[in-house]
Amino acid sequence: MAPKTVSVAVIGAGMAGRTHANAWRQVGTVFGTEGVPNVRLAAICDAYLPFAESAAKSYGYERATADWHDIVAADDIDIVSIVVANRLHREIAEALVKAGKHVLCEKPLTDNLDDAKAMAEIEAGADVVTGIGFGYRRHPSIAEIAKLADEGSLGQVMQFEGRYWCDYGADPDVPIAWRYKGPMGSGALGDVGSHITDVAEFICGPIKAVNGGTFATVIDKRPPAVEGVSGGRGATTGAEATETVENDDIAKFNIIFESGAIGSIGVSRVAFGLPNSLQFDVFGTKGRASFDLARSGEITLDDTNSPVGLRGPKQVLSGPDFPYYKGGSSMDFSGVGNTQIEQFTYQCRAFLDSVIGLDEGLPPVPSWAHGYRAMRIADAVARSAADGGATVEID
Ligand SMILES: NC(=O)c1ccc[n+]([C@@H]2O[C@H](COP(=O)([O-])OP(=O)(O)OC[C@H]3O[C@@H](n4cnc5c(N)ncnc54)[C@H](O)[C@@H]3O)[C@@H](O)[C@H]2O)c1
């Protein structure tokens, strides 16, 4: 029988940590209440205590701590979201799993392949629920396009063209942060490229190989960070730029799917004027579907259903027939739309369902093994780039 209460903690109270904190707070407000336990908001941790304290206050968590070991040691916590720098994921995840906690870890799984492999192995030997936060799978408009592709409404899918262009690093005065450290491929590719690549596989199936891997680091030095920088956005120090940027500002590569479809992906963190531009087009033999995060509440469809002469791209508003939409908000009718924020809530609900064994038809959160596979794709892009754009198979 499902427990009456489950207790949750969030490690990391930066940009995405606050979004997890909010999602756990909302998790019982969507898709009905039957079989859903009380979710107790137990603790928020951030190494910079003022962030933990303000997030705990804003989102109604009972306590705040600066040391993640407190969360590991706490015997009143069942589920933990890890939402800190990628290089910290493995150590924290390992300790939490050992302590018997269910762990939802943010993407990318880590910042290097060895740690990602280790996490997949930890998962295989664990008797707790583990998952990775590829939350765009829960965006109603993206999930609808995946459904259209899967049911054959677009015909045979032939091409996927995706981009995730952001400008959080466009200003050279934005200080150094964890996002700018690590091997090539752990920059824009790991940060936002992991999302759009996962969306590509979600819609078109497994990627078999990549080629044309290319990286660019446009701003190679940044000023030092002030205490408690979050999200890598906006904060400037005015100090001289002395810290070295180690990884990619821009990444581009081609993809070859197992199905025979092909495509390309381009990602950036220095795309001037585009704070958060995830866009893609999927072309099939009988139709085309497109999505733009800036127009989150709609998809663009072009197919053979309209009479010849009246064909062309049409705007389809997201609505209750799209996945996650019905019951997914307090205003679940067409035209209201959803944002990136709600997909975190749906993700937490799916994770909660797995923890308590409740089947509400929500697809489970992807595993750490899947996260390891995603890291192998990123590694293949890096190897392609290092070898002049050579084709590299995903092993
Ligand atoms: N799924 C998504 O849409 C999405 C969006 C943004 C970020 N992310 C992921 O979330 C993670 C965090 O990203 P972010 O943008 O929130 O970063 P961030 O820099 O805004 O926040 C990270 C926080 O971790 C804290 N921190 C640093 N070391 C710590 C430690 N040892 N213990 C506890 N806290 C510590 C920092 O003080 C900071 O507040 C990354 O893995 C990132 O890839 C996912």
The ligand as an SDF file (V2000), in Angstrom:
LIG
                    3D

 44 48  0  0  0  0  0  0  0  0999 V2000
   16.1160   20.3580  -16.8540 N   0  0  0  0  0  0  0  0  0  0  0  0
   16.3270   21.6380  -17.1000 C   0  0  0  0  0  0  0  0  0  0  0  0
   15.5860   22.2930  -17.8410 O   0  0  0  0  0  0  0  0  0  0  0  0
   17.5190   22.3150  -16.4590 C   0  0  0  0  0  0  0  0  0  0  0  0
   17.6290   23.7060  -16.5060 C   0  0  0  0  0  0  0  0  0  0  0  0
   18.7220   24.3020  -15.8980 C   0  0  0  0  0  0  0  0  0  0  0  0
   19.6960   23.5290  -15.2760 C   0  0  0  0  0  0  0  0  0  0  0  0
   19.5500   22.1700  -15.2500 N   0  0  0  0  0  0  0  0  0  0  0  0
   20.5530   21.3440  -14.5620 C   0  0  0  0  0  0  0  0  0  0  0  0
   20.4160   21.5650  -13.1610 O   0  0  0  0  0  0  0  0  0  0  0  0
   21.6970   21.5420  -12.5210 C   0  0  0  0  0  0  0  0  0  0  0  0
   21.9260   22.8720  -11.8240 C   0  0  0  0  0  0  0  0  0  0  0  0
   21.8520   23.9220  -12.7710 O   0  0  0  0  0  0  0  0  0  0  0  0
   21.4630   25.4150  -12.3200 P   0  0  0  0  0  0  0  0  0  0  0  0
   21.2560   26.1970  -13.5600 O   0  0  0  0  0  0  0  0  0  0  0  0
   20.3820   25.3760  -11.3240 O   0  0  0  0  0  0  0  0  0  0  0  0
   22.8310   25.8530  -11.6480 O   0  0  0  0  0  0  0  0  0  0  0  0
   23.0520   27.0880  -10.7040 P   0  0  0  0  0  0  0  0  0  0  0  0
   24.4740   27.4580  -10.8470 O   0  0  0  0  0  0  0  0  0  0  0  0
   21.9840   28.1120  -10.9120 O   0  0  0  0  0  0  0  0  0  0  0  0
   22.7930   26.5030   -9.2520 O   0  0  0  0  0  0  0  0  0  0  0  0
   23.6070   25.5280   -8.6790 C   0  0  0  0  0  0  0  0  0  0  0  0
   23.5100   25.7270   -7.1800 C   0  0  0  0  0  0  0  0  0  0  0  0
   24.2700   24.7030   -6.5550 O   0  0  0  0  0  0  0  0  0  0  0  0
   24.8850   25.2830   -5.4230 C   0  0  0  0  0  0  0  0  0  0  0  0
   26.0140   24.4340   -5.0240 N   0  0  0  0  0  0  0  0  0  0  0  0
   27.2700   24.4530   -5.4800 C   0  0  0  0  0  0  0  0  0  0  0  0
   28.0010   23.5080   -4.8640 N   0  0  0  0  0  0  0  0  0  0  0  0
   27.1680   22.8650   -4.0080 C   0  0  0  0  0  0  0  0  0  0  0  0
   27.3150   21.8080   -3.0920 C   0  0  0  0  0  0  0  0  0  0  0  0
   28.4900   21.1840   -2.9290 N   0  0  0  0  0  0  0  0  0  0  0  0
   26.2370   21.4160   -2.3580 N   0  0  0  0  0  0  0  0  0  0  0  0
   25.0490   22.0350   -2.5020 C   0  0  0  0  0  0  0  0  0  0  0  0
   24.8510   23.0600   -3.3530 N   0  0  0  0  0  0  0  0  0  0  0  0
   25.8860   23.4680   -4.1030 C   0  0  0  0  0  0  0  0  0  0  0  0
   25.2850   26.6770   -5.8620 C   0  0  0  0  0  0  0  0  0  0  0  0
   25.4560   27.5450   -4.7460 O   0  0  0  0  0  0  0  0  0  0  0  0
   24.0870   27.0690   -6.7240 C   0  0  0  0  0  0  0  0  0  0  0  0
   23.0880   27.7730   -5.9990 O   0  0  0  0  0  0  0  0  0  0  0  0
   22.6850   21.2120  -13.6280 C   0  0  0  0  0  0  0  0  0  0  0  0
   22.8820   19.8290  -13.6600 O   0  0  0  0  0  0  0  0  0  0  0  0
   21.9880   21.6890  -14.8890 C   0  0  0  0  0  0  0  0  0  0  0  0
   22.4340   21.0290  -16.0560 O   0  0  0  0  0  0  0  0  0  0  0  0
   18.4890   21.5660  -15.8120 C   0  0  0  0  0  0  0  0  0  0  0  0
  1  2  1  0
  2  3  2  0
  2  4  1  0
  4  5  1  0
  4 44  2  0
  5  6  2  0
  6  7  1  0
  7  8  2  0
  8  9  1  0
  8 44  1  0
  9 10  1  0
  9 42  1  0
 10 11  1  0
 11 12  1  0
 11 40  1  0
 12 13  1  0
 13 14  1  0
 14 15  2  0
 14 16  1  0
 14 17  1  0
 17 18  1  0
 18 19  2  0
 18 20  1  0
 18 21  1  0
 21 22  1  0
 22 23  1  0
 23 24  1  0
 23 38  1  0
 24 25  1  0
 25 26  1  0
 25 36  1  0
 26 27  1  0
 26 35  1  0
 27 28  2  0
 28 29  1  0
 29 30  1  0
 29 35  2  0
 30 31  1  0
 30 32  2  0
 32 33  1  0
 33 34  2  0
 34 35  1  0
 36 37  1  0
 36 38  1  0
 38 39  1  0
 40 41  1  0
 40 42  1  0
 42 43  1  0
M  CHG  2   8   1  16  -1
M  END
$$$$
